[in-house]
Amino acid sequence: MRSNQAKVSVETAKEVANDKTLRNKAEKERRLREKNQNNTKKFIEERKVAAMKQEKEKEKLRKLHEKQLEDLTKDIQNVSEVSTPPEEDAGSVPAPSSTTSASPALPLL
């Protein structure tokens, strides 16, 4: 972008220098100043547009990365849940086995 802007500035200077309608040095300098001001305005606008495009692209990538991170976190959680046994079975009370003697239940008063 900057090289193109430099080329335009050089071309503008050459145009003004070769313009036969400008009669004296003051007219040429005035015309060169006008063209340079117009070029500068265009260059600033080009840079603003480029910065806006870049910012949009950054925002788009940031959102994409957040979504990918979220999906990856969910996948990791799912894999870890599948690969480890559920913890609630380890702490549960074992069912009474048939080898223990069955005592009659006493009624509560």
QUIRANOR-V509140 format. One record per pair of residues at least 4 apart in sequence whose C-alpha atoms are under 7 Angstrom apart, sorted by the first residue. I is the first residue (numbers start at 1). J is the second residue. If there is no record, write none. Layout:
BEGIN
I_J + I_J
END
This chain:
BEGIN
1_5 + 2_6 + 3_7 + 4_8 + 5_9 + 5_43 + 6_10 + 7_11 + 8_12 + 9_13 + 10_14 + 11_15 + 12_16 + 12_35 + 13_17 + 13_32 + 14_18 + 15_19 + 16_28 + 16_31 + 16_32 + 22_27 + 22_28 + 23_27 + 24_28 + 25_29 + 26_30 + 27_31 + 28_32 + 29_33 + 30_34 + 31_35 + 32_36 + 33_37 + 34_38 + 35_39 + 36_40 + 37_41 + 38_42 + 39_43 + 40_44 + 41_45 + 42_46 + 43_47 + 44_48 + 45_49 + 46_50 + 47_51 + 48_52 + 49_53 + 50_54 + 51_55 + 52_56 + 53_57 + 54_58 + 55_59 + 56_60 + 57_61 + 58_62 + 59_63 + 60_64 + 61_65 + 62_66 + 63_67 + 64_68 + 65_69 + 66_70 + 67_71 + 68_72 + 69_73 + 70_74 + 71_75 + 72_76 + 73_77 + 74_78 + 75_79 + 76_80 + 77_81 + 78_82 + 79_83 + 80_84 + 88_92
END
